[in-house]
Amino acid sequence: MSGDYIIMNDIDMTGFEFIPISGSFKGMLDGQGHTIYNFKMSVTVSESGMFKLINKAIFKNIIFKDVNIDSSYSGIGVIAGTTEYNTSYFYNIGITGKIAGRDNVGSFIGVANGGGISFEKCYARTEIITSKSNSSAAGFVGYRRTANMYANKCYFSGSISNNATARGAIFPTGGTTGRKITDTYYNLELFTTQTSSIYSGTGIQADEFKDSNNFENWDFVNDWYIDENGFPELRF
């Protein structure tokens, strides 16, 4: 599947289950600042999300609010199960809710297979659950094979299952190459695992999320504002 697409309105998926789009997506999906509410997905194969595979794709300007994904399979993410061998980009994307799978679970991507993934001004306020012992999970990407991963001006405020031993607030632990995180933060009170900043960024207390001065180099005039719950929210 290829092409450029836009979302014209907010979408409320209450009462519906999204069926993952099979094959590889190469193109752009622009939400134009709209919100998809109550995104629930039926996952019946490994490495799946809204798209099973993405390859040189761009996703931008979308909020997924109150997602609910409950799967017994591995490689689960809201947007894609896995990436192929060209860099995909995520700009101005927010996700809240719960994502559960067997192994390799992340808010955005299940498995970073190859090429690269770049996150710019994205966040996840999610509960990540894995059912397999000694599994891999992280706030943004569940598992890394060979892909280079980059996050700038992002944050994670959520929890990750204790079953996951390879876990970071943003990217999964293991190895010291292929990851770069700048001006990115996580909630110390929800994600309590001590990991290197190359996996998680900088930890801050929950109350510190309420103060824009704690987010170095972020633009709270044009890009962000503090919402009624005391978290940075994207400004469209």
N, C-alpha and C positions, 0 to 999 in steps of 0.2 A: 504494500500500500504506500502510495506517495502522493504528495501534493501539499498545498498550504490551506489551512482551515482556520476559521474564526468562530468564537462562541458569541452569539448575538444577545443573549439574555442570561440572567441567573437561572439555574436549573435545580429543582427540588426532586430528588429521586426517591422520596419516601414511598414505600410499597413496591419498588422495582429493584431487580438485581441486574447489574451490568454483566454482560458476557464478554470476556476478554477478546480483543481483536487478534486473530491469529496472523502468522506471517511477520514480516519485518516492516516497520514504519520508517519512512525516510521523508521528511518534510517539516512543516511547522504547524503547531497548534497555538493560537493566540487567544487567550480568554478575554482580552480587552477589559480586564479588571473585574470580570464577573465571578460569581461564586457558585460552585456545585455543592449543594447541601445533601447530606445523608447518602453519600456514595457507598453503596453496598455491592460487593462483587462476588459472584460465584466462580470459584477457582477449582478446576477439575484436572489440571495438568501442572507439572512442575515448571518453574521459571515463567511466571505469568503476572500480568498486571492489566491495566487498561489496554496496553499493548503487550503482546508476548515478547517481541524484540523491537529495539530501536536502533537505527543506524544513521548517524549524521542527521539527527533530528533536533529541532528547537521547540521548547515549551516555554511559554511566558505568560505572565499577567493572569494567573488563575489562583483562586483559593478553593481548596477542597475542605469543606467544613463537616466535621462529625462523620468521617469515613468509618466503615465497619467491614473489615475483611477477616474472615475466619476460615483458614484452610488447613488441611492435613498434608499439604505438599510443600516442597522446598523451593526457594528462589522467588519470594513474594515481595512485591512492591506496589504501591498505588499506581504509578505511571507505567512501569515496565518490569517484566521479569528479568530481562537481561539486555545487555548492550552488545552490539557487534563492533566491527573493527574500525569505526570512524568516530570522531569525537561528537558527542551530543551535548547540548547546552540547555541549562535551566535558568531562567531569569524571572524574578518576582513571582515565586510560587510559594504558597503556604498550604500546609496540611495539618489538620487536627483529627483526632480520633484514635482508633485501635486497628493494628495490623497484626495478625497472628498467622503463623505457618510452622512447618516442621523445623526448617533450618534455613539459613541465608535469607533473613528477613530485614528489610529496610523500609523507611517511609516512602522514599521515591523509587528506588531500584532494588531488586533482589540480588542480582549478580552482575558485577562490573566485569564483563568478559574480556574485552580488549579495546584498543583505541584510547579514548579518554572520556571523562565526564566533567563538566564544569558547572558549578553552582554559583550564582551571583544574586545576592539579596533574596535568599530563600529561608524558610523556617519550617520546622516540624514541632508541633506540640502533640505528641503521640505516645501511646503505649505500645511497645514492641514486644511480642510474645513468641517464643519458640518452644516447641514441645519436645525436641530432641536434646538429649544431654550432650554437653560439649559442642554446642552448635555455634554458629556465627551470626551476629546481628549488630546493627548500628542504627543511629538515628536517621541517617540519609541513605546509606548503601549497605546491604546486608553482608555481602561477601565480595572480595576482590580476587580475580584471577590474575590478569596482567594489565588491566587498564590503569592509566594515569588519572588521578582524581584531584580536583581543585575546588576549594570553597572559599568565597570571599564575602564578607559582610552577611553572614548567615547565623542562625542559632537553632539550638535544640533544647526544648524544655519538655522532658518526658522521661519515661522509664523503659528499661530493657530487661527482659527476662533473665533470671539468674541461671537458667539453663545455658545461656550463651557465654562461653568462655573467651571467644574472640570478639570483644565488643568495645566499641568506642562511641562517644556521643555523636560524632559525625560519620566517621569511616571505621571499618572493622580493624582490629589490631592484627599484628603480624607483619614483620618486615619493616624496614625503615625508608624504603624508596617508593616512588609512585604516588605520593600524597603531598599536597601543599594546602595549608589552611592559613588564612590571614583575616584579622579583624572579625573573628568568629567566636561565638560564646555558647556555653551550655549551663543549665541549671544544676548547681551543686547539690541541691536538696532533693532532687528527683533522680538524677544520675550520679550515684555515689562512688562508682568504680574509679580508682586512681589510674589514669592512663596518660600517656604522653600527649603534648599539645599537637603532635602531628596527626593524631587520630581524633582529637576532641576539641581543639581550640582552647579557649580560656574559660575556666569555671568561675561563675559568680553566684551569689546568693539570690534567692527568689525576690527579695525586696529590692535588690539592685537592678532588676529588670525594669522597675518602675521609673528609673532615672536615666534619661537619655544621655547624660554625661558619662555614663559607664560604658558607652559603645564608641570606641575610638574610631574616628574617621567615617562614622555614619552620618548621613544627611537627614535630619529630622524636620527639615523644611519641605523638601521635595520628594523624598523617598519613603519615609517612615513617620509614624506617630505612635504615642503610647495609648493603647485602647483602654476600655473601661475595666478590664481585668488586670491591668498592670503589665501588659506585654507589648513589645513592638509589633505594630501591624503595618502592612504595606499600604502605601498611599498611591492611589491610582488617579 
